[in-house]
Amino acid sequence: MAQLTVRFDSNEAPVVTGGRPVTLAAAGPQLWRVIDSAQRVLGHIQRAPGPSGARYRARRFHSGVRAFIELGEFWSADDAVDCLRYAR
């Protein structure tokens, strides 16, 4: 399985590589919308700095409660994106 690499840089947009069929679109400061190859929004990932380094939160909108539900917090953006891809 190819490794997904997402780079977050405060001065440039995130870059997704590794052959995964997703793209990231800026949605706010340190917040990116994860979009699949069919142009469907899978959810959002947000970078959250912490004392041990950056963590990445995966969130998905739940229409039943009209709010974003946090799916998890991960050490890598790769894992947060994969969480959104596989948790449907």
N, C-alpha and C positions, 0 to 999 in steps of 0.2 A: 504494500500500500504506500502510495506517495505521501510524503510529509507536506502538509499545508503550512505555508509560512506567511504570516501577516505582520507587516512592519508598521508600527505607529510612530509617527514623527510629528512633533508639534508644528513643523513648518511645511510638511507635505502630506498629501492624502495617503491613506493606508494602501498598501500594495498586497494583493493576494496572488500567490503563486502555488505551484504544486499540482496543477491539473484538476483542482476542485471546481465544480460548476457553480461558483458563487462569486458575486462581486460585492464590494462594500461602498456605500454612498454616505457621505457626511450628513449627519442629522443634527449635529450640535457640537459643542465643545466636548471632545473626548467621547463622542457617541457616533456610532455608525449603524446604518441600516444594512442588514444582510439580505441580498436579493439572489434568488436562484436563477438558473438558465432560462426558465419560462417567464422571467420578470415578476415573480411573486415575492412579496416581502415575507421572509421567514421569521424575522424578529430584529432585535437590536443587540449590539454588544457595546458595553461602556467600559472605558478604562478607568480604574479607581486606584490612585496611588495609595500605598500603605507603607508601614515601617519596614516591611520585609521585601518590598518591591511592588511593582504594579500587579493588580489583579484585574480580571476581565469578567464582567457580569453579562450573562445571557438573559435576555428578557423577550417575552412574547406577549402581544396584546390578546386579551381574552374578552370577546364581545359580550359574554354572559354577565360579567361583572364590570364591564367597561373600564378596565384598568390593565396595566402591564403586570404580568406575573413574572417574578424572578425564577428562572430555571436553575440557576446555580452560579457560583463564582469560581473562576479557574485561574491557575497560574499562567496559562498561555492563552493567547487569542485564538490559536488553532483549536484548542479544546472547546472554547466558548462557541466558535462557529460550528464545530462538529455537533455540539449539543443541539443547536438550533436546527441543523440539517436532519438529525436523526430523531428528535423528539417531536413527533407530529401527532 
